[in-house]
């Protein structure tokens, strides 16, 4: 719909990243420029805020602070993990959304998130169309997991990958410092796709990375793992392992689940800990060696001080392009990245169908994963290196990052 | 001893920091300038390397790479946790050191480490003196724990404190993003002194820090802790806790020990996990709320990409001053910092007795710790802020830090 006039609304959804607010900055700053856009709203905690008619008035914010969003981690207007019902079974949520959109004359809707959010976005778009309510709906990709389909990569991945690669390099220096055998097992996020664990290969490519890497794309065998560790320990005296939180046995069990089951009979209660910790305990017991388990935990998705400049720029631009697309009449699309060339690195922003983006999980190509936990192929390194280039972080104030400070003024409920 | 001429030797000791190599850079680059110094050695894994006559020849390194040490984390020439015997009971290690020093004509000895290392340094110095072997021995402070006496602060603390403060700010943004109750418990290093946990107060001073903080200087009471968490949860819906790995009950038990004991009867085996994890499990069970435990682990001591510029400079200068002191005849001293003023921040490098530096653990003043887990006083913030100022990190190569690459050429064994 080309000649729409009305309010623009952005919702942030799912797990935070270092650059999700860079996309928000792009949306807000661009939306403020267009005459067709009569108001700029931020949904308080995504879909949940919309259902409750809770919006921030972004026109009341200082431009300077909106610019600072580019380097402020996490979701500035609040995120949500609320799954809408299947509209075929129960369309009450959709009816409510329609009611709210009509009431506030929201005609441009932007939703920034991962797979589930693109699915939500797609369903809303279709429901509005069916209900003959004119609203241009555009999805903006976001995920450290990099598992969104129909785009070369997703904003958030480059910065998280840079965090993982840099941290492995630093840990390499730390973990090899003593003159005694030692095993360090580092757990990286990624429940189904191993993209983020794969980033450890960038440290490896500098000779300062893990010795062994395990992605969830391949079944994980405990005995094989222990033999890999023992072999490396015998050869080098020090072993660094990168392991995805999502690795599973060929029977489909996560590692902590496995130990929970194993221990249940004997002690009648569940074992604590994540994948790295459970494996660390087992390696220590079997190999009589000092072992340390490390989890990057939330740090890998919110360390904006280590954001990739390329990622910040692309996240911001995706927000800008989303607004331009909507204003120009596009709807039911997600802004995706098409890689034109890798060396020099060049991408094209494109509009892809929301449905296509939503329903397929993009996993790491199996041919990029080396056998025996040896890491990633050169193809992966070539793919990922351009995404972690450059620094772009908040200015320092008192030696600490000066993040955006929003006034968060609410739109009065109608 | 003023007119000494011979080899200068540096040993690195104890746990790594982001800037221990900055001190090494200071020692090496300064030592290379002095005619009195006939060779510049690096001990391979500290005292252990010396006992084994294992040295790197630092004169063979490129100056450019030695400069890069300033921004390379951990211990470039290898560290050690080897405790020398009490020379009064068994002086064989000291006799061996004396033999090696004589054999290689080592006349200037620098040892970079924490409390234990300064103690080692002091004992070696006294033994050499008693044995009438002329060698000027100078200690260089290093510890993220900031527990060295006779100095305003220690190199390594500022960078670790900057990591802790920045990470708490970023976690604050991440942990408050959802519209549901949540408790995040973050464990910080510091077995006996709470300096590093205290650094979370710098994030707090920006309104983006933990709600509750627990240092090992005060006895930790589980019931009081749970009531603090419950109260904050009721009031705010979200709770962020900073807790030192070293907190103990008034009976002197670490928290994981406590749960180990508690669970022993019921299940007959030890509970896993550190302080944060054990507390997280207990909070989840008692308060029926989502809880996440995070450990900064090794990252807080090796994240050179987040080093403080002030810390890098002071660590480097301490190395330079150590060499100048030794060449000018000083011995049995540690390079300490005396704070001249806080605003503007100004310090003086001084030479303090090694014995004085070694034997007293500098803890956080109790009057700086607010009651009820509320954090730190303004006095602490004033003390610590100058130490985290500015950035100084390795240049990027392919988007990743270009750390020093040493040739590590060995001195032939005599």
Interface residues (C-beta under 8 A of the other chain):
Chain A: X16 X44 X45 X48 X72 X73 X74 X75 X78 X79 X80 X81 X162 X165 X166 X167 X169 X170 X171 X173 X174 X175 X177 X178 X179 X184 X202 X203 X206 X208 X267 X268 X269 X271 X272 X273 X277 X281 X292 X294 X295 X297 X298 X299 X301 X302 X303 X304 X305 X306 X308 X385 X388 X389 X390 X391 X396 X398 X399 X400 X401 X403
Chain B: X16 X44 X45 X48 X72 X73 X74 X75 X76 X78 X79 X80 X81 X162 X165 X166 X167 X169 X170 X171 X173 X174 X175 X177 X178 X179 X184 X202 X203 X206 X208 X267 X268 X269 X271 X272 X273 X277 X281 X292 X294 X295 X297 X298 X299 X301 X302 X303 X304 X305 X306 X308 X385 X388 X389 X390 X391 X396 X398 X399 X400 X401 X403
